Amino acid sequence: MFAPKSKSEKVKEIEGKLKTAGDIINKKEEDNKNIKQSLQNKKKALEEIKKQKNKKIKDVGADDAADFLKKYAKKKGKK
């Protein structure tokens, strides 16, 4: 038959369950911190994308492009 457990066995069993529960809670807290950090990084990236969208693109003509290339070629030739 089943013998009743002593108090010390019950205490050990409960302590083991508490330790396991504590480990699970700590793991969940760590996961939560990682998720929060990931969200913050994604929000920052989104802000950067929005800033890039808001910048106006300069309308450049063919003459401006040709002048830029001439200046660039001169700089590269001096080195």
Secondary structure, DSSP 8 states (H G I E B T S, - for coil): ------HHHHHHHHHHHHHHHHHHHHHHHHHHHHHHHHHHHHHHHHHHHHHHHHS------HHHHHHHHHHHHHHHHH-
